[in-house]
Amino acid sequence: MKRIIVVSDTHRDFYSLAKVAERHQNADLMIHLGDGYEDFCRLEGLFPNLKRYCVRGNCDFGLSKTVKLAEILEYGPARIFYTHGHIYEVKAGLDQLYQTGLDSGANVILYGHTHIPMVDYQNGVHLMNPGSLGQPRDGISTYGMIDMDNDWINCHIAKL
């Protein structure tokens, strides 16, 4: 089984991010969905073997364009489209994000920005927002996990 840890919106709460990384040191990789790029960079010193991927969010100021707003990652049976979400106006609805993910051929679409955890599955596509580690809307810090094998994918939310 392969495992991907998905975090978002750490907003300078490095302690919570490091706690998740420590809890899942054996994960295959970690994806940060923005608004905490500096936090995410600090993990390299503590967990040098953890493969890390990230996009920038609307509060990741001063980053160069080398850190993109959206990316695609192919891993196992998953083709993952991941973004912070603000450029797709996810606070107003998920239609634009979902369509962009479909157009990219993704079977997993990840986003943050709303600070509200959510998992959905429709028409063969997994959609997940891991919530926020640093500023959760409901006061409960959450992150996401994607577990997969050769022919199945399962997305779920975990509490810190």
Backbone hydrogen bonds in HBPLUS format (Angstrom, degrees):
<---DONOR---> <-ACCEPTOR-->    atom                        ^
c    i                          cat <-CA-CA->   ^        H-A-AA   ^      H-
h    n   atom  resd res      DA  || num        DHA   H-A  angle D-A-AA Bond
n    s   type  num  typ     dist DA aas  dist angle  dist       angle   num
A0002-LYS N   A0148-MET O   2.84 MM 146  5.24 170.6  1.85 157.6 160.9     1
A0148-MET N   A0002-LYS O   2.95 MM 146  5.24 153.1  2.02 146.0 149.5     2
A0028-ASP N   A0003-ARG O   2.87 MM  25  5.51 142.0  2.02 144.8 156.9     3
A0004-ILE N   A0146-ILE O   2.86 MM 142  5.01 155.1  1.92 141.9 150.3     4
A0146-ILE N   A0004-ILE O   2.84 MM 142  5.01 155.6  1.90 148.4 154.7     5
A0005-ILE N   A0029-LEU O   3.00 MM  24  6.42 163.8  2.02 152.4 155.2     6
A0031-ILE N   A0005-ILE O   2.82 MM  26  6.27 157.2  1.87 161.4 169.2     7
A0006-VAL N   A0144-GLY O   2.85 MM 138  4.72 171.0  1.86 134.4 134.1     8
A0144-GLY N   A0006-VAL O   2.75 MM 138  4.72 173.0  1.76 154.3 154.0     9
A0007-VAL N   A0031-ILE O   2.87 MM  24  6.27 165.3  1.89 164.9 169.9    10
A0033-LEU N   A0007-VAL O   2.82 MM  26  6.22 157.2  1.87 149.6 156.4    11
A0133-LEU N   A0008-SER O   3.36 MM 125  6.68 154.2  2.43 170.9 174.2    12
A0009-ASP N   A0034-GLY O   2.95 MM  25  5.96 149.9  2.05 173.1 175.7    13
A0134-GLY N   A0009-ASP O   3.10 MM 125  6.05 154.8  2.17 131.6 137.1    14
A0013-ASP N   A0010-THR O   2.93 MM   3  5.28 145.9  2.05 114.2 125.0    15
A0011-HIS N   A0035-ASP O   2.96 MM  24  5.67 174.1  1.96 148.1 146.8    16
A0017-LEU N   A0013-ASP O   3.35 MM   4  6.67 163.6  2.38 148.4 153.0    17
A0018-ALA N   A0014-PHE O   2.81 MM   4  5.96 167.4  1.82 160.5 163.6    18
A0019-LYS N   A0015-TYR O   2.95 MM   4  6.13 147.9  2.06 143.8 153.1    19
A0020-VAL N   A0016-SER O   3.06 MM   4  6.36 154.2  2.13 147.5 153.1    20
A0021-ALA N   A0017-LEU O   2.99 MM   4  6.29 164.4  2.01 152.8 157.2    21
A0022-GLU N   A0018-ALA O   2.83 MM   4  6.00 156.3  1.88 147.5 153.9    22
A0023-ARG N   A0019-LYS O   2.94 MM   4  6.08 157.3  1.99 143.8 150.3    23
A0024-HIS N   A0020-VAL O   3.01 MM   4  6.21 140.6  2.17 145.3 155.7    24
A0027-ALA N   A0024-HIS O   2.95 MM   3  5.36 165.4  1.98 119.2 121.4    25
A0030-MET N   A0051-LYS O   2.87 MM  21  6.29 149.6  1.96 154.1 163.7    26
A0053-TYR N   A0030-MET O   2.93 MM  23  6.34 148.9  2.02 156.7 165.7    27
A0032-HIS N   A0053-TYR O   2.88 MM  21  6.37 156.7  1.93 152.8 159.4    28
A0055-VAL N   A0032-HIS O   3.22 MM  23  6.66 142.4  2.37 155.8 166.6    29
A0040-PHE N   A0036-GLY O   2.98 MM   4  6.27 160.3  2.02 156.1 161.9    30
A0041-CYS N   A0037-TYR O   2.95 MM   4  6.27 151.9  2.03 152.0 159.5    31
A0042-ARG N   A0038-GLU O   3.22 MM   4  6.45 148.5  2.32 144.1 151.2    32
A0042-ARG N   A0039-ASP O   3.16 MM   3  5.33 124.5  2.48  98.2 111.8    33
A0043-LEU N   A0040-PHE O   3.16 MM   3  5.48 148.1  2.26 105.0 113.9    34
A0044-GLU N   A0041-CYS O   3.24 MM   3  5.91 151.7  2.33 115.6 121.4    35
A0046-LEU N   A0043-LEU O   2.97 MM   3  5.30 123.5  2.30 106.5 121.1    36
A0047-PHE N   A0043-LEU O   2.75 MM   4  5.75 164.7  1.77 172.0 177.5    37
A0050-LEU N   A0047-PHE O   3.17 MM   3  5.60 162.9  2.20 115.4 120.7    38
A0056-ARG N   A0068-LYS O   2.96 MM  12  6.13 159.6  2.00 148.9 155.7    39
A0060-ASP N   A0057-GLY O   3.23 MM   3  5.31 167.5  2.24 108.6 111.4    40
A0067-VAL N   A0064-SER O   3.29 MM   3  6.21 168.0  2.31 122.7 124.2    41
A0071-GLU N   A0082-TYR O   2.93 MM  11  5.51 156.0  1.99 156.0 164.0    42
A0082-TYR N   A0071-GLU O   2.96 MM  11  5.51 165.8  1.98 151.5 156.1    43
A0073-LEU N   A0080-ILE O   2.84 MM   7  5.06 153.7  1.91 142.1 151.1    44
A0080-ILE N   A0073-LEU O   2.72 MM   7  5.06 171.4  1.73 161.1 158.0    45
A0075-TYR N   A0078-ALA O   2.88 MM   3  5.27 162.1  1.91 152.2 158.3    46
A0078-ALA N   A0075-TYR O   2.90 MM   3  5.27 154.4  1.97 135.3 135.7    47
A0107-ASN N   A0079-ARG O   2.96 MM  28  5.57 149.0  2.06 141.6 150.1    48
A0108-VAL N   A0079-ARG O   3.26 MM  29  6.16 143.6  2.40 152.5 144.5    49
A0081-PHE N   A0108-VAL O   2.87 MM  27  6.28 162.9  1.90 165.0 166.7    50
A0110-LEU N   A0081-PHE O   2.86 MM  29  6.25 162.8  1.88 159.9 165.2    51
A0083-THR N   A0110-LEU O   3.12 MM  27  6.36 149.4  2.22 140.5 148.6    52
A0112-GLY N   A0084-HIS O   2.78 MM  28  4.83 152.0  1.85 120.5 130.0    53
A0088-TYR N   A0085-GLY O   2.98 MM   3  5.27 149.5  2.07 109.1 118.9    54
A0090-VAL N   A0085-GLY O   3.43 MM   5  5.64 162.5  2.46 137.6 141.7    55
A0089-GLU N   A0086-HIS O   3.14 MM   3  4.99 163.7  2.16 104.5 107.0    56
A0092-ALA N   A0089-GLU O   2.95 MM   3  5.66 157.3  2.01 119.4 126.5    57
A0093-GLY N   A0090-VAL O   3.34 MM   3  4.97 148.5  2.45  90.7  99.6    58
A0098-TYR N   A0094-LEU O   2.83 MM   4  5.89 170.1  1.84 161.2 164.6    59
A0099-GLN N   A0095-ASP O   2.94 MM   4  6.07 164.7  1.97 151.5 155.5    60
A0100-THR N   A0096-GLN O   3.03 MM   4  6.19 158.8  2.08 146.2 152.1    61
A0101-GLY N   A0097-LEU O   2.90 MM   4  6.15 160.0  1.94 154.3 160.0    62
A0102-LEU N   A0098-TYR O   2.89 MM   4  6.16 159.6  1.94 151.0 156.7    63
A0103-ASP N   A0099-GLN O   2.84 MM   4  6.04 162.5  1.87 150.5 155.5    64
A0104-SER N   A0100-THR O   3.07 MM   4  6.30 134.2  2.29 139.2 150.6    65
A0104-SER N   A0101-GLY O   3.16 MM   3  5.16 131.8  2.40  94.9 107.8    66
A0106-ALA N   A0101-GLY O   3.09 MM   5  5.46 155.5  2.16 161.6 154.1    67
A0105-GLY N   A0102-LEU O   2.88 MM   3  5.12 157.1  1.93 109.8 117.4    68
A0126-HIS N   A0107-ASN O   2.87 MM  19  6.02 172.5  1.87 138.9 137.8    69
A0109-ILE N   A0126-HIS O   2.76 MM  17  6.13 154.0  1.83 152.6 161.4    70
A0128-MET N   A0109-ILE O   2.91 MM  19  6.37 158.7  1.96 165.0 171.2    71
A0111-TYR N   A0128-MET O   3.09 MM  17  6.54 151.8  2.18 153.9 159.5    72
A0118-MET N   A0129-ASN O   2.86 MM  11  5.00 154.7  1.93 143.3 144.7    73
A0129-ASN N   A0118-MET O   2.81 MM  11  5.00 159.1  1.85 145.7 150.3    74
A0120-ASP N   A0127-LEU O   2.81 MM   7  5.07 149.8  1.90 153.8 158.3    75
A0127-LEU N   A0120-ASP O   2.86 MM   7  5.07 165.3  1.88 148.4 147.5    76
A0122-GLN N   A0125-VAL O   2.99 MM   3  5.37 159.5  2.03 148.7 150.9    77
A0125-VAL N   A0122-GLN O   2.97 MM   3  5.37 154.7  2.04 114.1 122.2    78
A0142-THR N   A0132-SER O   3.25 MM  10  5.71 153.8  2.33 122.0 126.2    79
A0139-GLY N   A0136-PRO O   3.38 MM   3  5.11 161.6  2.41  96.6 101.7    80
A0160-LEU N   A0141-SER O   2.87 MM  19  5.50 167.0  1.89 150.2 148.4    81
A0143-TYR N   A0158-ALA O   2.99 MM  15  5.49 151.3  2.07 152.7 160.1    82
A0158-ALA N   A0143-TYR O   2.81 MM  15  5.49 167.7  1.83 164.0 165.3    83
A0145-MET N   A0156-HIS O   2.83 MM  11  5.45 152.9  1.91 162.2 166.0    84
A0156-HIS N   A0145-MET O   2.94 MM  11  5.45 155.8  2.00 155.8 162.4    85
A0147-ASP N   A0154-ASN O   2.87 MM   7  5.19 162.0  1.90 156.7 156.8    86
A0154-ASN N   A0147-ASP O   2.77 MM   7  5.19 153.3  1.84 162.0 166.2    87
A0149-ASP N   A0152-TRP O   3.05 MM   3  5.44 156.6  2.10 145.9 150.6    88
